[in-house]
């Protein structure tokens, strides 16, 4: 990948929030059941980069750039309004505290949601928004054009993934599965609008459990992918790869608060988006902090070869696969599954930032 040389930004008042919207495009998956019988929020500052600011003494100092990206559902967004408010305010306050101590804490959101669904949450103004599981990267300057060119080079299309899924549902092995696009499940066509990302949801009641499998394994705390669903996901991937497409298949994971399991097929994922920003903004891994609660967040904790490269992680929630993966990450803070997600994220973020400040303080 060709690195993009970061520019220098001097400290100044944050620009007013500028929302960049994209027009949802119709795709094969939009608002459909696949089964045959059934912009950006935010804008405090521009990019994550070294910046100069004028201290009270008038001495110009160099800030150390740090990037914090958090998943939304089940991570940033607590069902407890007061706890969510505490995180909203806490991150903004921590950003200011860090700047006074030599750290340029840039933050943003990284979610399976499309941009318009991120905006609906009235989140604090951010430096980045990464939508559709890495499908789109937005800064205060709008959609990242280099990322757009890069992801299209892999030859994967969501339309083709949905077409193959429909073909497979005609076979006895997968007949009866109630498969929908994520846009259908959440009632929002924009969720299916990214051409390079396909998210498929399978209703739990339609899954034929194999020998030794039970409905209990579909619960978040004990989740294990049913063999029929895993075989369905693998069959789609095999067909796509035979046709020459390059993409990633996410682990199968339970859908937040809905009776579905789901998986993603995409030319890029959350981990790829973070790797791109790491390169673009010239960040060292230990200056990257991520927070998540689900199986598709595992890619954020590791480098593109699946190794612990020293980045920092905050894990909340009950997802067994994510928690197990985090055990192998040296700088992961794994919060109790009983702890409120918003409060867990805030506590973990403060701990990571304080460690970084201690390293950079003279």
Rosetta blueprint (number, residue, H / E / L):
1 X L
2 X L
3 X L
4 X L
5 X L
6 X L
7 X L
8 X L
9 X E
10 X E
11 X L
12 X L
13 X L
14 X L
15 X L
16 X L
17 X L
18 X L
19 X L
20 X L
21 X L
22 X L
23 X L
24 X L
25 X L
26 X L
27 X L
28 X L
29 X L
30 X L
31 X L
32 X L
33 X E
34 X L
35 X L
36 X L
37 X L
38 X L
39 X L
40 X L
41 X L
42 X L
43 X L
44 X L
45 X L
46 X L
47 X L
48 X L
49 X L
50 X L
51 X E
52 X E
53 X E
54 X E
55 X L
56 X L
57 X L
58 X L
59 X L
60 X E
61 X E
62 X E
63 X L
64 X E
65 X E
66 X E
67 X E
68 X E
69 X E
70 X E
71 X L
72 X L
73 X E
74 X L
75 X L
76 X L
77 X E
78 X L
79 X L
80 X L
81 X H
82 X H
83 X H
84 X H
85 X H
86 X H
87 X H
88 X H
89 X H
90 X H
91 X H
92 X H
93 X H
94 X H
95 X H
96 X H
97 X H
98 X H
99 X H
100 X H
101 X L
102 X L
103 X E
104 X E
105 X E
106 X E
107 X E
108 X E
109 X E
110 X E
111 X L
112 X L
113 X L
114 X L
115 X H
116 X H
117 X H
118 X H
119 X H
120 X L
121 X L
122 X L
123 X L
124 X L
125 X L
126 X L
127 X L
128 X E
129 X E
130 X E
131 X E
132 X H
133 X H
134 X H
135 X L
136 X E
137 X E
138 X E
139 X E
140 X L
141 X L
142 X E
143 X E
144 X L
145 X H
146 X H
147 X H
148 X H
149 X H
150 X H
151 X H
152 X H
153 X L
154 X L
155 X L
156 X L
157 X L
158 X H
159 X H
160 X H
161 X H
162 X H
163 X H
164 X H
165 X H
166 X H
167 X H
168 X H
169 X L
170 X L
171 X L
172 X L
173 X L
174 X L
175 X L
176 X L
177 X L
178 X L
179 X E
180 X E
181 X E
182 X H
183 X H
184 X H
185 X H
186 X H
187 X L
188 X L
189 X H
190 X H
191 X H
192 X H
193 X L
194 X L
195 X L
196 X L
197 X E
198 X E
199 X E
200 X E
201 X E
202 X E
203 X E
204 X H
205 X H
206 X H
207 X L
208 X L
209 X L
210 X L
211 X L
212 X L
213 X L
214 X L
215 X H
216 X H
217 X H
218 X H
219 X L
220 X H
221 X H
222 X H
223 X L
224 X L
225 X L
226 X L
227 X H
228 X H
229 X H
230 X H
231 X H
232 X H
233 X H
234 X H
235 X H
236 X H
237 X H
238 X H
239 X H
240 X H
241 X H
242 X H
243 X L
244 X L
245 X L
246 X L
247 X L
248 X E
249 X E
250 X L
251 X L
252 X L
253 X E
254 X E
255 X L
256 X L
257 X L
258 X L
259 X L
260 X E
261 X E
262 X E
263 X E
264 X E
265 X E
266 X E
267 X L
268 X L
269 X L
270 X H
271 X H
272 X H
273 X H
274 X H
275 X H
276 X H
277 X H
278 X H
279 X H
280 X H
281 X L
282 X L
283 X L
284 X L
285 X H
286 X H
287 X H
288 X E
289 X E
290 X E
291 X E
292 X E
293 X L
294 X L
295 X H
296 X H
297 X H
298 X H
299 X H
300 X H
301 X H
302 X L
303 X L
304 X L
305 X L
306 X L
307 X L
308 X L
309 X L
310 X L
311 X L
312 X E
313 X E
314 X E
315 X E
316 X L
317 X L
318 X L
319 X L
320 X H
321 X H
322 X H
323 X H
324 X H
325 X H
326 X H
327 X L
328 X L
329 X L
330 X L
331 X E
332 X E
333 X E
334 X E
335 X L
336 X L
337 X L
338 X L
339 X L
340 X L
341 X H
342 X H
343 X H
344 X H
345 X H
346 X H
347 X H
348 X H
349 X H
350 X H
351 X H
352 X H
353 X H
354 X H
355 X H
356 X H
357 X H
358 X H
359 X H
360 X H
361 X L
362 X L
